[in-house]
Amino acid sequence: MQVLQVQLEVGPDPAEVGRARRWARSRLAGSGIGDDEPLAETLVLLISELVTNAVVHTGCPAVLRMLFVAEGGVRVEVADASDRPPKPRHAEGEDTNGRGLELVDGLADRWGWQPEGAGKSIWCEVDRAPVGPVPGPGLPVSPGRVHC
C-alpha cells in the first residue's frame, strides 16, 4: 500500500483554522480530489473540527497531517501537546459548542485518538466512495456507510 503524507504546523490561534482549510483544499486538489467532490467537502469539514478542537481546547500549537492511500482513502490526524484525551460532549438545543466530535463520528468512517509523544493525536479516516453505477433494481447494494 502506497501512502503520501503531507503536514502543516498550526499555531494556537483560531485564525489558523481558516488557513488549515485553505491548505487542505489545495493538497486535496493536488492529490486529484476536486473541490466539487463530496469527499473534499467532508474532509475539509473534518479538518476544520479537529483543528478547532486542538486550538480551542489546548491553547497549544498542533500539527495537521493528511495521509493519502493508494486505494483513494484519506486519513486526517491532528497532533497536539496536550495529553488530555478528547472528551465527546452532547450539545443541547441552542448550545453553540459541543458538536465537534459528534460531527466527526457522523462523517468519518473511523476515528479515534492515541498518545503521541508527550501529547496526543486525534485521527479520522474517510474511504473514497467507489466510482460506478448507482445501485438500483437488480444491482446489489453494498453494506456500509452511504456517501452522498
Rosetta blueprint (number, residue, H / E / L):
1 M L
2 Q L
3 V E
4 L E
5 Q E
6 V E
7 Q E
8 L E
9 E E
10 V E
11 G L
12 P L
13 D L
14 P L
15 A L
16 E H
17 V H
18 G H
19 R H
20 A H
21 R H
22 R H
23 W H
24 A H
25 R H
26 S H
27 R H
28 L H
29 A H
30 G H
31 S L
32 G L
33 I L
34 G L
35 D L
36 D L
37 E L
38 P H
39 L H
40 A H
41 E H
42 T H
43 L H
44 V H
45 L H
46 L H
47 I H
48 S H
49 E H
50 L H
51 V H
52 T H
53 N H
54 A H
55 V H
56 V H
57 H H
58 T H
59 G L
60 C L
61 P L
62 A E
63 V E
64 L E
65 R E
66 M E
67 L E
68 F E
69 V E
70 A L
71 E L
72 G L
73 G L
74 V E
75 R E
76 V E
77 E E
78 V E
79 A E
80 D E
81 A L
82 S L
83 D L
84 R L
85 P L
86 P L
87 K L
88 P L
89 R L
90 H L
91 A L
92 E L
93 G L
94 E L
95 D L
96 T L
97 N L
98 G L
99 R L
100 G H
101 L H
102 E H
103 L H
104 V H
105 D H
106 G H
107 L H
108 A L
109 D L
110 R E
111 W E
112 G E
113 W E
114 Q E
115 P E
116 E E
117 G L
118 A L
119 G E
120 K E
121 S E
122 I E
123 W E
124 C E
125 E E
126 V E
127 D L
128 R L
129 A L
130 P L
131 V L
132 G L
133 P L
134 V L
135 P L
136 G L
137 P L
138 G L
139 L L
140 P L
141 V L
142 S L
143 P L
144 G L
145 R L
146 V L
147 H L
148 C L
